[in-house]
Every structure is written in structure tokens, then in C-alpha cells.
Amino acid sequence: MNLSACSFVVLMLWVEAKVGFAQDGSNFITWDDLMVDNRMLHLRDFGAKNQNRVIVVDKNGRGDSLTVQGAIEMVPLQNTQRVKIHILPGVYSEKIYVPASKPFISLIGDPNNPSQTVITWHDKASNKDINGGFIGTWKSASVTVESDYFCASGITFENTVVAPVGGVEGYQAVAFRSSGDRAVFYKVRFLGSQDTLLDESGTHYFFQCFILGATDFIFGNARSLYQECTVSVSDPGYAIAAQHRDSANENTGLSFVNCTITGTGTGSVYLGRAWGDYSRVVYANSLLDINVTPGGWEDWKVPSRHNTVMFGEYGCTGRGADRSGRVAWSKALDDTEARPFLGTSFISGEQWLRL
């Protein structure tokens, strides 16, 4: 670490001791948390009026860190203030980990051109760990975020492993794993094949994002709203969402609102599969511009889940929106049934969003 980087860390620790975020649950994520003011980048304004701190990542050596992980390591443990990590354009081939002990981190690229800033890796579940065992799906993630109040904008997260047709055990290859609470993703691209986005736990908001995959590529047990996103099924696709709600008491599920579901293949795909006994997935006011298997939904070969899952569709259009062949245990939601899933109230956004 060079002298300027050391000074930066010392200054951050001093600021944290002097000025802290409220710890009474009144923290909110705002648009400012997703943006960087380029005019202020090199001023490092730590004043009371603007407590946000910026760390610049540049693989060409013109920032505070050459790597994204190096920038994350500069953030103090139990951080209580928003830290913006501004990642300059380039391909960053590294495996990233943000621990639960480092909340309030923003990874920011260029929201107008997220394809220019890429974090990429190539692990899959069947890779071996140092003890000779398999690393498994969770540890295959190119980027893992376990902290709360995480934000990302204008970045591509990628896992380059391509699964064989229909998905194969061992080829689960996660691009991004999100298990912290209260996270926002704006104009972010998630690229993968089998198990692209592990939306594991917590409440999350995906706005105007792009998600690419083939098999179960949005999966987990989070409570997440996907709004105005593009979900693209690569050829040959199999299923989009695999939600893992296992109890009627769990307030989790995936809601896709005003999204575009598209793809490159000519085959049919499932909108979702019942990974958990009480799996919950809703598509609302979305364009299903893809060939959907007539039944639409799959029970993971556990017929008892027909009585407990909640797979709903509301106001969707496109060639995949024809419900005439849908399985009887899916639902065409009416206005009252759909309303809880249509906005940020689904993720209790009034408690933590000011967008």
C-alpha cells in the first residue's frame, strides 16, 4: 500500500470516530449512493456536509487501488458511513468478497455504459477446494456480498462458465451472490449460464438491470423486486427463477414488474421452478417475449408443492403470456391479489429507500 492509500485509511478511521450514521434504523439508500460526482473525485470531500467517501479503482494505476478487492480492504470493519468505490472502465479478473462486517459500500461504474466496467471470474461448483472437495454453488460466485446497505450501479458482474444443455450438476457457476439486507442494484448486468444470480437472502431492489442465463439463473430465498429489468434466456434455456421459500411464515419471494423477458433461443422455458415447498414468484405487467412452456411452471418433481407454492401472473403481454395451457396450481392474479407485489412496498421500501 502506498503512502497516499495509508493516509486515506487513517483519515477514514478518524472521520468514522467523529461522525457516524444513525444506528436506529433510520438509514436510507438514496440516488446519491449510486452515483459519483466526477468533479469531486480527486477532492476527497470528508466534510460534515458531505460524509460520503470515494475510493478510486483503476487497473492502470491512476487510482487508490489496482483491484476491486484491494479497495474493499481499505474500508474499515463495522463501517458506519457510505463508502463509494468508483471503478474505472476495464476488465477486472478477480474474485470479490464483501463481508458482513463492511456495510454501506457502493460499487459504482458508469450507469450509462455498464458493459465498460466488468468484474469477472470462472469458478463452478465442481471445482476442487484446497482439501480436495468440491467448492459448491455458493463458493463459485465471482462476487459475494454479505453486508447490508450495499449498492451497485453501472457494472457488469460475470461468470464465464457455460453449462451444457439443460444444466448439469457441477456446472452451477454464480456471477453474483447477495445475502446482505437492504441492497440496491441500478443498471447492473449479471452474466452467466447456470445459476447466474444467487439472490440468497435479505430485501433487494433491482432497477433497470440486465440478467442473462439459461437454467435457474435467478435463484435463492430473498425478498426482491425486479423492476424494469431485462431478463434474457440464453440458448438453450430451461428455467428462469428458482425460489426457495420453505415455510408459509417466510416473507420472501421474487417479483418481476414491468420487466422484459426475452432470449436468444427457439426452445421453450419455464417461468419458474418450485425449489422450496412454498416457492413464491410473480410476473406482473411484463413483456414475456419468449417461448414459455405451456404449463409455465415446474414443481421440481414434488407434486405436494402444488398446494403450497404461489406462482402468479398479472397483466403480462407477449407470446409467452398465453395462460391457456398453464398448470392449474399457478394463478392469474386479480387486482387485489397483485397489488402487494407491484411496488417497493413488497420489499418494505418505505423503511429504507428514498429513490
N, C-alpha and C positions, 0 to 999 in steps of 0.2 A: 504494500500500500504506500503511495507516495505521500509527501508532506501535506499537500492540499487536501487529500482524502482524509488523512488523520485529523486535520484541523476541522474538517467538515463534521466528522463524527463527534468530536469534542463539543463543537458548537451545538449540534443536535441534542446531545445529552444535557447541556446547560439550559437550552430552551425548554426541554421537557421538564426539567426541575422547576422552572419559573412559571410556565404557562401550560395548563393541562386541559384536556377535554372534560366536559361534564360526564360523570360516571353514573348518572341517574336515569339512563335510558333515553335521554333527550337528543342523542346523536342522530343526525340525518345525513343521507347522501344527497348531494345536490349536483347540478350540472358542472359546477366548478371543480368537483372532484374528478371529473372525467376529461378535463381539458388542461392544457398548458399554455400560458401566455408567453409566447416566444420573446416578447420584449423584456420579460423579467428573468429569463432563463439564467443569465450569467450574473444577475444581481444578487441571487440567493436571498430574497427578502424574508428575514426572520422576525420582522417587527410584530407588535401585538395586533396591528390591523390585519395583517395577512400572515397567519401562522403556518400556512402550507409550506412545505419544504420540497425542493426539487433535486433529485439526483439524476444526472445525465449518463446514459449508457451509450457508448459509441465503440463499435468493434475496431474502428480505425484510430482509437487512442485520443480523441479530442474531447472526451467527457470525464466523468468521475470514475467510471468503471468500464472495463473492456467487455464485461459479461453481465447478463441479467442477474445471475445468481450472486455475483460479486456485489451488485447494488443492493440486493435484498439483505445480504450480510451486513451492510452498513446501517441498516435500520435497527435501532436498539430494541432489546427484548421488552415486552409489555409496553410497547409504544402506545401513546395516548393521543397522538396528533396525526393528521393526514400527511403522509409522505408520498409525493408523486415521483415515480420513476419514469422518466421520459426516455424512451428507447428510440434512438435514431434509426433510419432505414438500414436494412441489411438482413442477412440470414444468420440467425444465432443458433448454432447447432449445440444445444446443451439441454440437460435435464434439470428442470426447475422445481424447487420445493420452498413453499412459504408456510412456515409452521404456525400453529395456533397462537403462539406467543408473540406474533407480529401482526396485529390488526392494523386497520386504517392505511393499507397500502394501495396505491393506484399504479397500474402498468399502462402507460399511455404511448401510443404511436401516433399515426396520422389518421383521424377518423374519416378523412376524405379519401384515403388510399391505404386501407389496412393490409393490402397484399404486399406492400413495400417493407413491412416490418414483420419478420417471420421467426417464431421460436419453434424449432423442430427437433424431433428425436425419433428413434426407430426400435424401441423395445416392444416385445409381445409377451403374452402370458407364459409361453413355453420356454422362454429364455431361462437360463440357469443362474441362480444366485451364487454367492461365494461358497456356500455349503453344499452345492450340487443339486439343490432342489429347484423347483420352478418359482419364478418371481410372482406369478399370478397376475390376474387382471389389474388389481388395484395398483401394484407397483410398476405396471407397464406404462403409466401415464408420463407423457412428455412434460407436462406441467401439473403439479399438485398444489392446491391451495386449501389449507386447513384453517385459515384465520378468518375472523369476522370483519365486516365492513370493507371487503375487498372490492376494487373496481378495476375494470379493464376497458380500454377503448382503442380502436384503430390498430388492432394487432391480429396476426394470424397465428393460431396455435395448431400444430400439425404433428401427426404420427404417420410416418411414411410406409408402414407395413400395410400390404394389401392382402386381404383374406381370400382364400379360394371361394369358388361359387357356393352360395348358401351359408357361408360361415362355417368355420371348423374349430373345434376345441383346440386351444393353444394359440389361436391367431387373434385373440382379443388384444387390441392394441389401442389404448386410450390416448387421445390427444390432450385432454384436459380433465382433471378430477377436481370437483368443487365440493368441499364438505364443511366449509365455514358457513356462518349465518349472515344474512343481510348483505348480499353481493349484487352488483350491477355490472352488466356487460353491454356495451354500446358499440355497434358497428364492429363487432369482433367476428373473425372467421375461425371455425373449428373444422379441420380437415382430417379425415381418417377413413376407415373402411368398416371393420367390425368393432363395435363399442367405442365410437369416437368420443362421445361426451358423457362422462360419468357424473351425472347431476345427483350426487350421492346423498346429501342431507343439508338441511337449512332452508331458508327462504331466499329465492334468487329471482332477479329480473333480467331477462334477455330482450333487448330492444334493437330492432333492425340488424340482427346478426345473421350470419350465413353458416349453416351446419351441413356438412357433407358426410355421407356414409352409406353403408349397404345393409348391415344386419344389426338390429337392436342398438342403433347408433346414438340414441338419446335414452339413457337408462339411469336408474337409481331410485332413491326414495326421498328426494327433496320435494318441497312445495314451490313450484316455479311457474312463472308466467313468461311465455314466449310471445312477444307482441311485434307484429310487422316484420317477422323474421322470414328468411327463405330457407326451407329445408329441402335439400337436394339428395335424391337417392341415386347412388352410382350403380352402374350395370355390372352384374345382375343383382338387383336388390332383393331383400326378403322381408324385413320388418323395420319400422321406424322407431317406435317408442316401446320400451320395456320398463314399466313402472313397478316398484317393489313394495307397495303398501301391504302390510301383512296383518293389519288389525283395523277394525272399524273405528277404533279410538285414535288412530293416527291421522292427523290433519296434514296429509301430504297428497301430492298429485301433480300432474303436468297439464297445463292449459295452453293451447295454441290459439291465439286470437289474431285475426286479420293477417294471417301468415300465407305464404305461397309455398305449396308443397309440389315440388317438381322433380325431374330426374332425367337421366340420360338413357335409361333402358326402355325396352318394349315389354318386359315382363310385368306381372302384377305383384304388388306388395301388400303387406298388412299395415294398417294404420298403427296397430299396437298389439302387444302380447302381454298376457297376464303373468308377469314374473312373480307377483305376490298374490296371495289369496284375495286381497281387497284392492287390487290394482285400480288406479283411477287416472284416466286420460280423457281430455276433452279437446275437440277441434271446433272452433266457433268462428263464423264469418270468414272462413279461409277458402282460398282457391286451391282445390285438390286437382291440380293439373298433372295428373299421373294416373296410370292404370292401377286401380286398387282391386285386390282380390275381392270377388263379390261379397263374401262373408265379412270382409273388412277387418275382423278382429280374430285373434287366436288365443286359445286357453292354456297354452303351454302343456297340453295333453293332461290337464287336470280338470275334468268336467265339473267337479264340485264348485269350481270358481265361477261358473255361470250364475250362481245365486248370490255372489258377493262382490264381484267387480263392478265398477262404474265406468263404462266406455260410452262416451256421449258425442253426438254431433249436433251442430246447431247453425243454421243459416249458411252452410257451405255451398260452394259452386264448383263447376268444372266437371270433367269427365269422371273423376273419381268420387263424386258426391252422390251418385245414384245409390240409394239405400234399399232398392227393391230386393236385393239378394242378401242383405245383411243378416248376421246371426241374430236370433231372437233375443239374446241376452245383452245386446247393445241397445242404446236408446237414442231416439230422435228427441232432443230436449225441447221443451216449450220455453216461452219467455221467462217464466218464473224459475224453472229449473236451471236455465243457462246463466241467469243474472249473476250468481256468486262467482262465476268463472271468468267474467268478461273484462275485468279491470284489475287495478293494482290492489283492490281490497282483498282479492284472492290470496295475496301474499302479505296481508296486513300492512300494505304500503303506507297507510296513514301514520304508522308508528315509526317509520324510518326512511321514507322517501320524500324529497322535495324537488321534484323534477318538473 
